[in-house]
Amino acid sequence: MMGLVRGADAWEEQEDAGPSPCIAELGGPKGVAYRPDIEAERHNKKWKERNVTSQVSVKEIKQFLSDILEPRKLVKVINKRENRLEKMKSHHKLRMKGFQYKDLSKRHKNYLKEQAKKMFTDEGDQLFKMGMKILQQSKSQKQKAEAYILLAKAADMGHLKAMEKVADALLFGNSGMQNVPAAIQLYKSLAKEGSYKAQNALGFLSSYGIGMEYNQAKALIYYTFGSAGGSIMSQMILGYRYFSGINVLQDCEVALRYYKKVADYIADNLEKGGGIPVEKVRLAERPENLSSNSEILDWEIYQYYRFLAERGDVQIQVSLGQLHLMGRKGLAQDYYKALYYFLKAAKAGSANAMAFIGKMYLDGNDAAPQNNATAFKYFSMAARKGNAIGLHGLGLLYFYGKGVPVNYTEALKYFRKAAEKGWPNAQFQLGFMYYSGFGLWKDYKLAFKYFYLASQSGQPLAIYYLAEMYATGTGVLRSCRAAVELYKGVCELGHWAEKFLTAYFAYKDGDIDASLVQYALLAEMGYEVAQSNSAFILESKKAKVIEKAKVYPMALLLWNRAAIQGNAFARVKIGDYYYYGYGTKKDYQAAATHYSIAVDKHQSAQAMFNLAYMHEHGLGIAKDIHMARRLYDMAAQTSPDAHLPALFALLKMETLHLLQDVLFLNNVSCEQFTTSWKWTESDHTLSLYWDVLAIVLIVAVLIVLLRNHVG
């Protein structure tokens, strides 16, 4: 699928640590010492035979190899000099200022070793940079595979970041090379060298029992060390655990400290223009047809939109421009395509397109280099048409003094006009001016008002500043819980959320294990969608990375975490697990409790139907035909999908109720009637499906009656 984002690399944290053992997983020979001269010849030969990607030229790679070979020649020369000195040593005994020649030779030898080691490290660094450059610019799986070969070679040389990259690739199945045992071995070696990225990974694997012993206590230790070392992921995981009380005592204040650290990091990126929300597909809602969903733009639909845009549909042109500008709906970020569509729409008179062109020139990118004058021109064109985005853009230019003198009064005027039109970014800017006191007196009540208005549209920085106000009690009554919930929302905008796309595409392509591992990591970080998706995949029994005996208990755990965060479907699933005894003992009372919660809090039609059935048969709760009838009716009214099942259930219930009345008048008990037909025998097949058979019988009678009526 050309143009669609097919992957994003895991765990892009900036970390430094020491060397580690070599890797034989990707392109490196096992158990063979590294020979620089032979390896260089092989490396050069491979690149000559390969058609290297268009992003990295053959000339560039040849230059890279020549740069590596030069210091190797130098090492050979130094080795020859060292051998010559050794020969001289056997014939002469030299003393220099009280030092014997052997001491000098030893020092010289150590110096040579240090020089060789330094050149070896430099070569690993160059391989790593080359691999990362190809990986970042690659658009095909072949190019990504070539990049990982270079990274594997750099990892073989002890390059820490390369080793972390390769370990992540082996764990998450990047480029289809998942190998969890190899990843674990590598992470353990990295952890010994102090890599807190590896500490976080080992904590994650321990918490799920993926390739390691399921051990929550050990996972907590790994996360603690990772957090202390600076792992943002570990900090987010600990924040979620302390907030939810997962294997630790629930402590909102501790959770607040962890979440604030991560939120500060995210807010800093947001202010620089990063942190675009990623679409999160719910697998449980569309298992039959994953290509048909509103979160990811289907390729055929995209082609149709392109056709409409070329035919002059201005609205489609602006929409495609926005999608390419931000990299949404599974489309790759492409500034050139974005500018192309915006220019076409602007030529047709679209104010939104003019404003977005102004934004592109204000921020600056490859297609539209930063130019304040051009930005001012397009913002002004849009503002004259009353466009909120254009008004907000002019406000930004005056606020920051870009191309015009700083003028807070003018900025305030434009922000107010845009905010009145409902533009959330302008509402945030107004709130920020009142919060910080730029150009006017500080007013925390007004700041809170505008932050709140912007947050209702999902403006991330507005959410962050609301969290700050709740955390410190500035202009509002302090609330730890409110602050944590808001910080959590900001934290979930981190770059790691890109794994939602890679996990989705892996699942769609049939790579279930790779998809599960990625969703499971996000679930551990507190993403509700990832928790329900992980449970859904486990429930399908297609994953192999988790032992069969642990599948249902782990799925139940994940459904429960998703339910606590407000997922109605997950709440019903928990009821199902208790009803059927999946991953736990059968407990009709617990099942009824969860169904009742889903009915009361979420008005779930499925929960109403299930609870009605339990009331009808007295399973875990008192038998109550009237309550059952009421719940069946409520289910039918709540969801159109429940109309037919509820109708059949009511027909069956009323028929059996009528049958019981007839039997009672004839002095025959229902128990005697069912015993005579052997429906209550536990080993009889019909006893398990008697209600289904009753519904089938009723349907058959209805069909006969309808045919007779038509005839």
C-alpha positions as CSV (number, residue, x, y, z in Angstrom):
1,M,0.0,0.0,0.0
2,M,1.9,3.0,-1.3
3,G,1.7,6.1,0.9
4,L,0.4,4.3,4.0
5,V,2.5,4.2,7.1
6,R,3.5,0.6,7.6
7,G,5.5,0.9,10.8
8,A,7.3,2.9,13.4
9,D,10.3,1.9,15.5
10,A,9.9,1.1,19.1
11,W,11.1,3.1,22.1
12,E,12.8,6.2,20.6
13,E,14.3,7.3,23.9
14,Q,17.7,9.1,24.0
15,E,19.9,7.0,26.2
16,D,23.7,6.2,26.6
17,A,25.4,3.2,28.1
18,G,28.3,0.8,27.6
19,P,29.2,-2.1,25.3
20,S,27.7,-5.6,25.2
21,P,28.1,-9.0,23.7
22,C,27.9,-9.5,19.9
23,I,24.7,-10.5,18.1
24,A,24.4,-13.4,15.7
25,E,20.7,-12.9,14.9
26,L,21.0,-10.6,12.0
27,G,23.8,-11.0,9.5
28,G,26.7,-11.6,12.0
29,P,28.5,-14.9,12.0
30,K,28.2,-17.0,15.2
31,G,31.2,-17.9,17.2
32,V,33.7,-16.4,14.7
33,A,36.1,-13.6,15.6
34,Y,35.5,-10.3,13.8
35,R,38.1,-9.8,11.0
36,P,38.1,-6.1,9.9
37,D,39.8,-6.6,6.5
38,I,37.7,-9.7,5.5
39,E,34.5,-8.1,6.8
40,A,35.2,-4.9,4.8
41,E,35.6,-6.9,1.6
42,R,32.4,-8.8,2.2
43,H,30.6,-5.6,3.1
44,N,31.8,-3.8,0.0
45,K,30.9,-6.8,-2.2
46,K,27.4,-7.0,-0.9
47,W,26.7,-3.3,-1.4
48,K,28.1,-3.5,-5.0
49,E,25.7,-6.4,-5.7
50,R,22.7,-4.7,-4.1
51,N,20.7,-1.9,-5.6
52,V,21.0,0.5,-2.7
53,T,18.0,2.7,-1.8
54,S,17.5,6.0,-3.6
55,Q,17.8,7.8,-0.3
56,V,21.4,6.6,0.3
57,S,23.6,6.6,-2.8
58,V,26.2,3.9,-3.8
59,K,28.8,6.7,-3.8
60,E,27.9,7.6,-0.2
61,I,28.3,4.0,0.9
62,K,31.6,3.6,-0.9
63,Q,32.9,6.7,0.8
64,F,31.7,5.3,4.1
65,L,33.6,2.0,3.5
66,S,36.7,3.8,2.4
67,D,36.7,5.9,5.5
68,I,36.6,2.6,7.5
69,L,39.3,0.9,5.6
70,E,41.8,3.8,6.0
71,P,42.1,3.5,9.8
72,R,42.5,-0.3,9.3
73,K,45.5,0.3,7.1
74,L,46.9,2.5,9.8
75,V,46.4,-0.4,12.3
76,K,48.4,-2.7,10.0
77,V,51.2,-0.2,9.8
78,I,51.3,0.2,13.5
79,N,51.3,-3.6,13.9
80,K,54.3,-3.9,11.6
81,R,56.1,-1.3,13.6
82,E,55.3,-3.2,16.8
83,N,56.7,-6.4,15.4
84,R,59.9,-4.6,14.3
85,L,60.3,-3.3,17.8
86,E,59.9,-6.8,19.2
87,K,62.7,-8.1,17.0
88,M,64.9,-5.2,18.2
89,K,64.1,-6.2,21.8
90,S,65.8,-9.5,21.4
91,H,69.1,-7.9,20.3
92,H,69.2,-4.8,22.4
93,K,68.5,-3.8,26.0
94,L,67.7,-0.2,26.2
95,R,67.3,2.0,29.2
96,M,65.7,5.4,29.0
97,K,65.6,7.6,32.1
98,G,65.4,4.6,34.4
99,F,62.7,2.8,32.4
100,Q,63.5,-0.5,30.8
101,Y,62.5,-1.1,27.2
102,K,60.0,-3.8,28.1
103,D,58.0,-1.1,30.1
104,L,58.1,1.2,27.1
105,S,57.0,-1.6,24.8
106,K,54.1,-2.5,27.2
107,R,53.0,1.1,27.3
108,H,53.2,1.3,23.5
109,K,51.2,-1.9,23.2
110,N,48.5,-0.6,25.4
111,Y,48.3,2.6,23.4
112,L,47.9,0.6,20.2
113,K,45.1,-1.4,21.8
114,E,43.3,1.7,22.9
115,Q,43.7,3.2,19.4
116,A,42.4,0.0,17.7
117,K,39.4,-0.1,20.2
118,K,38.6,3.6,19.5
119,M,38.6,3.0,15.7
120,F,36.5,-0.1,16.2
121,T,34.0,1.9,18.2
122,D,34.0,4.7,15.6
123,E,33.2,2.2,12.9
124,G,30.3,0.8,14.9
125,D,29.0,4.4,15.3
126,Q,29.2,5.0,11.6
127,L,27.4,1.8,10.8
128,F,24.7,2.7,13.3
129,K,24.2,6.2,11.8
130,M,24.1,4.7,8.3
131,G,21.5,2.1,9.4
132,M,19.4,4.7,11.1
133,K,19.5,6.9,8.1
134,I,18.3,4.1,5.8
135,L,15.7,3.1,8.3
136,Q,14.2,6.5,8.7
137,Q,14.0,7.1,4.9
138,S,12.9,3.6,3.9
139,K,9.6,2.9,2.3
140,S,9.8,-0.8,1.7
141,Q,10.5,-3.9,3.8
142,K,13.6,-4.7,1.8
143,Q,15.1,-1.3,2.6
144,K,14.3,-1.8,6.3
145,A,15.9,-5.2,6.3
146,E,19.1,-3.7,4.8
147,A,19.0,-1.1,7.6
148,Y,18.7,-3.7,10.3
149,I,21.7,-5.6,8.8
150,L,23.9,-2.5,9.3
151,L,22.5,-2.1,12.8
152,A,23.2,-5.7,13.6
153,K,26.8,-5.2,12.5
154,A,27.1,-2.1,14.7
155,A,25.6,-4.1,17.5
156,D,28.2,-6.8,17.0
157,M,30.8,-4.1,17.6
158,G,29.3,-3.3,21.0
159,H,27.4,-0.2,20.0
160,L,24.8,0.2,22.7
161,K,22.1,2.1,20.8
162,A,22.4,-0.4,17.9
163,M,22.1,-3.3,20.3
164,E,18.9,-1.7,21.8
165,K,17.5,-1.1,18.3
166,V,18.2,-4.7,17.3
167,A,16.7,-6.1,20.6
168,D,13.6,-4.0,20.0
169,A,13.3,-5.3,16.4
170,L,13.6,-8.9,17.7
171,L,11.0,-8.4,20.4
172,F,8.4,-6.5,18.3
173,G,9.0,-8.3,15.0
174,N,10.1,-5.3,13.0
175,S,10.6,-6.4,9.3
176,G,9.2,-9.8,10.2
177,M,12.1,-11.0,12.3
178,Q,10.6,-11.6,15.7
179,N,12.7,-13.7,18.1
180,V,11.7,-13.2,21.7
181,P,14.3,-15.5,23.3
182,A,17.2,-13.7,21.4
183,A,15.7,-10.4,22.4
184,I,15.6,-11.4,26.1
185,Q,19.2,-12.6,26.0
186,L,20.3,-9.3,24.5
187,Y,18.2,-7.2,27.0
188,K,19.7,-9.1,29.9
189,S,23.2,-8.3,28.7
190,L,22.3,-4.6,28.1
191,A,20.7,-4.4,31.6
192,K,24.0,-5.5,33.1
193,E,25.7,-2.6,31.3
194,G,23.2,-0.2,32.9
195,S,20.8,0.2,30.0
196,Y,17.5,1.4,31.5
197,K,15.8,0.8,28.2
198,A,16.6,-2.8,28.7
199,Q,15.4,-2.7,32.3
200,N,12.0,-1.4,31.1
201,A,11.8,-4.2,28.5
202,L,12.6,-6.9,31.0
203,G,10.0,-5.4,33.4
204,F,7.4,-5.6,30.6
205,L,8.3,-9.2,29.7
206,S,8.2,-10.3,33.3
207,S,4.8,-8.6,33.9
208,Y,3.2,-10.8,31.1
209,G,5.4,-13.9,31.3
210,I,6.4,-13.5,27.7
211,G,9.6,-15.7,27.3
212,M,10.2,-15.2,31.0
213,E,8.8,-16.2,34.3
214,Y,5.6,-14.3,35.2
215,N,6.7,-12.3,38.1
216,Q,5.0,-9.0,39.0
217,A,7.4,-8.3,41.9
218,K,10.5,-8.6,39.6
219,A,8.7,-6.5,37.0
220,L,8.2,-3.7,39.5
221,I,11.9,-3.8,40.4
222,Y,12.9,-3.6,36.7
223,Y,10.5,-0.6,36.2
224,T,11.9,1.1,39.3
225,F,15.5,0.8,38.1
226,G,14.4,1.9,34.6
227,S,12.6,4.9,36.0
228,A,15.6,5.9,38.2
229,G,17.8,5.7,35.1
230,G,15.5,8.1,33.1
231,S,13.2,5.7,31.1
232,I,10.1,7.7,30.3
233,M,8.2,4.5,29.6
234,S,9.0,3.1,33.0
235,Q,7.9,6.3,34.7
236,M,4.6,6.2,32.8
237,I,4.1,2.6,33.7
238,L,4.8,3.2,37.4
239,G,2.5,6.2,37.3
240,Y,-0.3,4.0,36.0
241,R,0.4,1.3,38.5
242,Y,0.4,3.6,41.5
243,F,-2.7,5.3,40.3
244,S,-4.6,2.0,39.8
245,G,-3.0,0.1,42.7
246,I,-1.5,-2.6,40.5
247,N,0.8,-4.7,42.7
248,V,1.5,-1.6,44.8
249,L,-0.4,0.3,47.3
250,Q,-2.6,2.8,45.5
251,D,-1.0,6.3,46.0
252,C,-2.3,9.2,43.9
253,E,0.6,11.5,45.0
254,V,3.3,9.1,43.8
255,A,1.4,8.6,40.6
256,L,1.2,12.3,40.2
257,R,5.0,12.7,40.5
258,Y,5.6,10.0,37.8
259,Y,3.0,11.3,35.4
260,K,4.2,14.9,35.7
261,K,7.7,13.9,34.7
262,V,6.4,12.3,31.5
263,A,3.8,15.0,30.8
264,D,6.5,17.7,31.1
265,Y,8.5,15.8,28.4
266,I,5.5,15.5,26.2
267,A,4.4,19.2,26.6
268,D,7.9,20.3,25.6
269,N,7.6,18.3,22.4
270,L,4.1,19.6,21.8
271,E,5.3,23.2,22.0
272,K,7.8,22.3,19.3
273,G,5.0,21.0,17.1
274,G,5.2,17.3,17.9
275,G,2.8,14.8,19.5
276,I,0.1,14.3,16.8
277,P,-2.6,11.9,18.1
278,V,-2.5,8.4,16.6
279,E,-5.6,6.6,15.5
280,K,-6.5,3.7,17.8
281,V,-8.4,0.9,16.1
282,R,-10.6,-1.3,18.4
283,L,-10.2,-4.8,17.2
284,A,-13.1,-6.2,19.1
285,E,-15.5,-3.9,17.3
286,R,-14.6,-5.0,13.8
287,P,-13.1,-8.5,13.8
288,E,-14.7,-9.5,10.5
289,N,-13.5,-6.6,8.3
290,L,-10.5,-4.8,9.6
291,S,-10.1,-2.8,6.4
292,S,-13.5,-1.0,7.0
293,N,-13.0,1.4,9.8
294,S,-13.0,5.1,10.3
295,E,-9.6,5.2,12.1
296,I,-7.5,4.0,9.1
297,L,-8.1,5.2,5.6
298,D,-8.6,2.3,3.2
299,W,-6.3,2.5,0.1
300,E,-9.1,2.3,-2.4
301,I,-11.0,5.1,-0.6
302,Y,-7.8,7.1,-0.6
303,Q,-7.5,6.7,-4.4
304,Y,-11.1,7.7,-4.8
305,Y,-10.5,10.9,-2.7
306,R,-7.5,11.7,-4.9
307,F,-9.6,11.3,-8.0
308,L,-12.2,13.7,-6.5
309,A,-9.5,16.2,-5.5
310,E,-8.1,16.2,-9.0
311,R,-11.6,16.8,-10.3
312,G,-11.7,20.0,-8.3
313,D,-13.5,19.0,-5.0
314,V,-12.2,21.8,-2.7
315,Q,-13.3,20.1,0.5
316,I,-11.6,16.9,-0.4
317,Q,-8.4,18.8,-1.4
318,V,-8.3,20.5,2.1
319,S,-9.0,17.2,3.8
320,L,-6.2,15.4,2.0
321,G,-3.9,18.3,2.6
322,Q,-4.6,18.0,6.4
323,L,-4.1,14.3,6.4
324,H,-0.7,14.5,4.6
325,L,0.4,17.5,6.7
326,M,-0.2,15.7,10.0
327,G,0.3,12.1,8.9
328,R,-3.2,10.9,10.0
329,K,-5.5,8.0,9.1
330,G,-2.5,5.8,8.3
331,L,-1.2,8.1,5.7
332,A,2.5,9.0,5.7
333,Q,3.4,12.6,6.5
334,D,4.2,14.3,3.2
335,Y,4.7,18.0,3.2
336,Y,4.9,18.2,-0.6
337,K,1.5,16.5,-1.1
338,A,0.0,18.6,1.6
339,L,1.2,21.9,0.0
340,Y,0.1,20.7,-3.4
341,Y,-3.5,20.1,-2.2
342,F,-3.6,23.3,-0.1
343,L,-2.5,25.4,-3.1
344,K,-5.1,23.9,-5.3
345,A,-7.8,24.6,-2.8
346,A,-6.5,28.1,-2.0
347,K,-6.6,28.9,-5.7
348,A,-10.3,28.0,-5.6
349,G,-10.8,30.4,-2.7
350,S,-10.7,28.1,0.3
351,A,-9.9,30.1,3.4
352,N,-8.9,27.0,5.4
353,A,-6.4,26.1,2.7
354,M,-4.9,29.6,2.8
355,A,-4.6,29.4,6.6
356,F,-2.9,25.9,6.5
357,I,-0.4,27.2,3.9
358,G,0.4,30.1,6.3
359,K,0.9,27.5,9.1
360,M,3.3,25.5,6.9
361,Y,5.4,28.5,6.2
362,L,5.3,29.6,9.8
363,D,6.5,26.2,11.1
364,G,8.8,25.6,8.2
365,N,9.5,22.2,6.4
366,D,11.1,20.8,3.3
367,A,8.2,21.8,1.0
368,A,7.6,25.2,2.6
369,P,10.8,26.7,4.1
370,Q,10.2,28.9,7.1
371,N,9.2,32.4,5.9
372,N,7.3,34.8,8.2
373,A,6.4,37.2,5.4
374,T,4.7,34.4,3.4
375,A,3.0,33.1,6.5
376,F,1.7,36.6,7.2
377,K,0.4,36.9,3.7
378,Y,-1.6,33.7,3.7
379,F,-2.9,34.2,7.3
380,S,-4.1,37.7,6.3
381,M,-5.9,36.3,3.2
382,A,-7.7,33.7,5.4
383,A,-8.4,36.2,8.2
384,R,-10.1,38.7,5.7
385,K,-12.5,35.9,5.0
386,G,-13.2,35.5,8.7
387,N,-11.3,32.2,9.0
388,A,-10.6,31.2,12.6
389,I,-7.3,29.5,11.7
390,G,-6.1,32.6,9.9
391,L,-7.0,34.9,12.8
392,H,-5.2,32.6,15.2
393,G,-2.1,32.5,12.9
394,L,-2.0,36.3,12.9
395,G,-2.2,36.3,16.7
396,L,0.8,33.9,16.8
397,L,2.8,36.2,14.6
398,Y,2.2,39.2,16.9
399,F,2.6,37.2,20.1
400,Y,6.0,35.8,19.2
401,G,7.1,38.8,17.0
402,K,7.7,36.8,13.9
403,G,8.0,39.1,10.9
404,V,6.2,41.8,12.9
405,P,7.1,43.6,16.2
406,V,5.8,41.9,19.3
407,N,2.4,43.3,20.1
408,Y,0.4,41.5,22.8
409,T,-2.6,43.8,22.3
410,E,-2.9,42.8,18.7
411,A,-2.3,39.1,19.5
412,L,-5.0,39.2,22.2
413,K,-7.4,40.8,19.7
414,Y,-6.9,38.1,17.0
415,F,-6.9,35.3,19.6
416,R,-10.3,36.5,20.9
417,K,-11.8,36.7,17.5
418,A,-10.6,33.1,16.7
419,A,-11.7,31.8,20.1
420,E,-15.2,33.2,19.6
421,K,-15.4,31.2,16.4
422,G,-14.6,28.1,18.5
423,W,-11.0,27.4,17.4
424,P,-9.4,25.4,20.3
425,N,-5.8,26.6,19.7
426,A,-6.9,30.2,20.0
427,Q,-8.8,29.3,23.2
428,F,-5.7,27.8,24.6
429,Q,-3.6,30.8,23.6
430,L,-6.0,33.1,25.4
431,G,-5.9,30.9,28.5
432,F,-2.1,30.9,28.3
433,M,-2.0,34.7,28.2
434,Y,-4.2,35.0,31.3
435,Y,-2.2,32.2,33.0
436,S,1.2,33.8,32.3
437,G,0.2,37.4,32.4
438,F,1.5,38.3,28.9
439,G,0.2,41.8,28.0
440,L,-2.4,41.8,30.7
441,W,-3.0,41.0,34.4
442,K,-2.9,37.4,35.4
443,D,-6.4,36.0,35.8
444,Y,-6.4,32.3,36.8
445,K,-10.2,32.0,36.6
446,L,-10.3,33.2,33.0
447,A,-7.2,31.1,32.3
448,F,-9.1,28.0,33.6
449,K,-12.2,28.9,31.6
450,Y,-10.3,29.0,28.3
451,F,-8.1,26.0,29.1
452,Y,-11.3,24.0,29.8
453,L,-13.0,25.2,26.6
454,A,-10.0,24.1,24.6
455,S,-9.6,20.8,26.4
456,Q,-13.1,19.9,25.4
457,S,-11.9,19.8,21.8
458,G,-8.8,17.7,22.8
459,Q,-6.3,20.6,22.7
460,P,-3.3,18.8,24.4
461,L,-1.5,21.8,25.8
462,A,-4.7,23.0,27.3
463,I,-5.1,19.7,29.0
464,Y,-1.5,19.9,30.3
465,Y,-2.1,23.4,31.9
466,L,-5.4,22.3,33.4
467,A,-3.4,19.4,35.0
468,E,-0.9,21.9,36.3
469,M,-3.6,24.0,37.8
470,Y,-5.2,21.0,39.6
471,A,-1.9,19.7,40.7
472,T,-0.8,23.0,42.3
473,G,-4.2,24.3,43.3
474,T,-3.7,27.4,41.1
475,G,-7.0,29.2,40.5
476,V,-8.9,26.0,41.4
477,L,-9.3,23.6,44.3
478,R,-6.4,21.2,44.3
479,S,-7.3,17.7,43.1
480,C,-4.7,15.0,42.8
481,R,-7.1,12.6,41.0
482,A,-8.1,15.2,38.4
483,A,-4.5,16.2,37.8
484,V,-3.4,12.6,37.3
485,E,-6.2,11.9,34.9
486,L,-5.4,15.0,32.9
487,Y,-1.6,14.3,32.9
488,K,-2.3,10.7,31.8
489,G,-4.2,12.0,28.8
490,V,-1.2,14.2,27.8
491,C,1.2,11.3,28.4
492,E,-0.7,9.1,26.0
493,L,0.3,11.5,23.1
494,G,3.9,10.3,23.3
495,H,5.7,9.0,20.2
496,W,5.3,5.4,21.6
497,A,1.6,5.7,20.6
498,E,2.7,5.2,17.0
499,K,2.8,1.5,17.9
500,F,-0.9,1.5,17.6
501,L,-0.5,1.7,13.9
502,T,2.3,-1.0,13.6
503,A,0.4,-3.3,15.9
504,Y,-2.8,-2.9,13.9
505,F,-1.0,-3.5,10.6
506,A,0.7,-6.6,12.0
507,Y,-2.6,-8.0,13.1
508,K,-4.2,-7.2,9.8
509,D,-1.3,-9.0,8.0
510,G,-1.6,-12.0,10.2
511,D,1.5,-11.5,12.4
512,I,-0.5,-12.1,15.6
513,D,2.5,-12.5,18.0
514,A,4.1,-9.2,16.9
515,S,0.8,-7.4,17.2
516,L,0.1,-8.8,20.7
517,V,3.5,-7.8,22.0
518,Q,3.1,-4.2,20.8
519,Y,-0.4,-3.9,22.1
520,A,0.6,-5.5,25.4
521,L,3.4,-2.9,25.9
522,L,0.9,-0.1,25.3
523,A,-1.6,-1.8,27.7
524,E,1.1,-1.9,30.4
525,M,1.5,1.8,30.0
526,G,-2.2,2.3,30.7
527,Y,-3.8,2.7,27.3
528,E,-7.4,1.3,27.6
529,V,-7.7,0.6,23.9
530,A,-4.5,-1.5,24.0
531,Q,-5.7,-3.4,27.0
532,S,-9.0,-4.4,25.3
533,N,-7.1,-5.2,22.0
534,S,-4.6,-7.4,23.9
535,A,-7.3,-9.3,25.7
536,F,-9.2,-9.7,22.4
537,I,-6.1,-11.2,20.7
538,L,-5.4,-13.5,23.7
539,E,-9.0,-14.7,23.7
540,S,-8.7,-15.7,20.0
541,K,-6.0,-18.2,21.0
542,K,-4.0,-17.3,18.0
543,A,-1.0,-16.0,19.9
544,K,1.9,-18.3,20.6
545,V,4.2,-16.1,22.8
546,I,2.1,-16.7,25.9
547,E,1.5,-20.2,27.3
548,K,-2.0,-21.6,26.8
549,A,-2.6,-22.0,30.5
550,K,-2.0,-18.3,31.0
551,V,-4.2,-17.1,28.1
552,Y,-7.6,-16.7,29.8
553,P,-6.3,-15.5,33.2
554,M,-4.2,-12.8,31.4
555,A,-7.1,-11.9,29.2
556,L,-9.4,-11.6,32.2
557,L,-6.8,-9.3,33.9
558,L,-6.6,-7.1,30.8
559,W,-10.4,-6.9,30.4
560,N,-10.7,-5.9,34.0
561,R,-8.1,-3.1,33.6
562,A,-10.0,-1.8,30.5
563,A,-13.3,-2.0,32.4
564,I,-12.0,0.1,35.2
565,Q,-11.2,2.7,32.7
566,G,-14.8,2.8,31.4
567,N,-14.9,0.2,28.6
568,A,-18.5,-1.2,28.6
569,F,-17.6,-4.1,26.3
570,A,-14.8,-5.1,28.7
571,R,-17.2,-5.0,31.6
572,V,-19.6,-7.4,29.8
573,K,-16.6,-9.7,28.9
574,I,-15.7,-10.0,32.6
575,G,-19.3,-11.1,33.3
576,D,-18.9,-13.7,30.5
577,Y,-15.7,-15.0,32.0
578,Y,-17.3,-15.5,35.4
579,Y,-20.4,-17.0,33.8
580,Y,-18.5,-19.6,31.8
581,G,-15.5,-20.0,34.1
582,Y,-12.9,-18.8,31.7
583,G,-9.6,-18.1,33.6
584,T,-11.4,-18.3,36.9
585,K,-14.0,-20.4,38.7
586,K,-17.7,-20.2,37.6
587,D,-19.4,-17.6,39.7
588,Y,-22.9,-16.6,38.6
589,Q,-23.2,-14.0,41.3
590,A,-20.0,-12.2,40.2
591,A,-21.2,-12.5,36.6
592,A,-24.5,-10.9,37.5
593,T,-22.7,-8.1,39.4
594,H,-20.6,-7.2,36.4
595,Y,-23.6,-7.3,34.0
596,S,-25.5,-5.0,36.4
597,I,-22.6,-2.5,36.4
598,A,-22.6,-2.5,32.6
599,V,-26.4,-1.9,32.6
600,D,-26.3,0.9,35.2
601,K,-23.2,2.8,34.0
602,H,-23.1,2.1,30.3
603,Q,-26.7,1.0,29.3
604,S,-25.2,-2.0,27.5
605,A,-27.9,-3.9,25.5
606,Q,-25.8,-7.1,25.7
607,A,-25.6,-6.8,29.5
608,M,-29.3,-6.2,29.7
609,F,-30.0,-9.4,27.7
610,N,-27.6,-11.5,29.7
611,L,-29.0,-10.2,33.0
612,A,-32.5,-10.9,31.8
613,Y,-31.5,-14.5,31.0
614,M,-30.1,-14.9,34.5
615,H,-33.2,-13.5,36.1
616,E,-35.3,-15.8,34.0
617,H,-33.5,-18.9,35.2
618,G,-32.4,-17.7,38.7
619,L,-28.7,-18.0,38.0
620,G,-26.8,-16.2,40.7
621,I,-29.7,-13.9,41.4
622,A,-33.3,-14.4,42.4
623,K,-35.6,-15.8,39.7
624,D,-37.8,-13.0,38.5
625,I,-39.8,-13.4,35.3
626,H,-41.1,-9.8,35.5
627,M,-37.6,-8.4,35.8
628,A,-36.4,-10.7,33.0
629,R,-39.3,-9.5,30.7
630,R,-38.4,-5.8,31.5
631,L,-34.7,-6.3,30.8
632,Y,-35.4,-8.0,27.5
633,D,-37.6,-5.1,26.5
634,M,-34.9,-2.6,27.5
635,A,-32.3,-4.4,25.4
636,A,-34.6,-4.3,22.4
637,Q,-35.1,-0.6,22.9
638,T,-31.5,0.2,23.5
639,S,-30.0,-1.4,20.4
640,P,-31.5,-2.4,17.1
641,D,-29.2,-5.4,17.0
642,A,-31.0,-6.7,20.1
643,H,-34.5,-6.6,18.6
644,L,-34.6,-10.1,17.1
645,P,-32.7,-12.0,20.0
646,A,-34.9,-10.2,22.6
647,L,-38.0,-11.1,20.6
648,F,-37.1,-14.8,20.4
649,A,-36.1,-14.9,24.1
650,L,-39.4,-13.3,25.1
651,L,-41.4,-15.8,22.9
652,K,-39.5,-18.7,24.4
653,M,-40.0,-17.4,28.0
654,E,-43.7,-16.7,27.5
655,T,-44.2,-20.1,25.8
656,L,-42.5,-22.0,28.6
657,H,-44.4,-19.9,31.2
658,L,-47.7,-20.8,29.5
659,L,-46.6,-24.4,29.3
660,Q,-45.9,-24.4,33.0
661,D,-49.4,-23.0,33.7
662,V,-51.0,-25.7,31.6
663,L,-49.0,-28.4,33.4
664,F,-49.9,-26.9,36.7
665,L,-53.7,-27.1,35.9
666,N,-53.2,-30.8,35.0
667,N,-51.4,-31.4,38.3
668,V,-48.1,-32.2,36.4
669,S,-45.0,-30.4,37.7
670,C,-42.5,-28.9,35.4
671,E,-39.8,-31.0,37.0
672,Q,-41.8,-34.2,36.2
673,F,-42.3,-33.0,32.6
674,T,-38.7,-32.2,32.0
675,T,-37.5,-35.4,33.7
676,S,-39.8,-37.5,31.5
677,W,-38.0,-36.0,28.5
678,K,-34.6,-36.5,30.2
679,W,-33.7,-32.8,29.7
680,T,-32.2,-32.5,33.2
681,E,-29.7,-35.3,32.8
682,S,-26.2,-33.7,32.9
683,D,-24.8,-36.1,30.4
684,H,-27.6,-35.6,27.9
685,T,-26.8,-33.3,25.0
686,L,-30.2,-31.6,24.8
687,S,-29.9,-30.5,28.4
688,L,-27.2,-28.0,27.4
689,Y,-29.2,-26.5,24.6
690,W,-32.8,-26.8,25.7
691,D,-33.5,-23.0,25.4
692,V,-32.0,-22.9,22.0
693,L,-34.1,-25.8,20.9
694,A,-37.2,-24.1,22.3
695,I,-36.4,-21.0,20.2
696,V,-35.9,-23.1,17.1
697,L,-39.2,-24.8,17.7
698,I,-40.9,-21.4,18.1
699,V,-39.3,-20.1,14.9
700,A,-40.4,-23.2,13.1
701,V,-44.0,-22.8,14.2
702,L,-43.9,-19.1,13.2
703,I,-42.6,-20.0,9.7
704,V,-45.4,-22.6,9.3
705,L,-48.0,-20.1,10.4
706,L,-46.6,-17.4,8.0
707,R,-46.6,-19.8,5.1
708,N,-50.2,-20.8,5.8
709,H,-51.1,-17.1,6.0
710,V,-49.5,-16.3,2.7
711,G,-51.0,-19.3,1.1
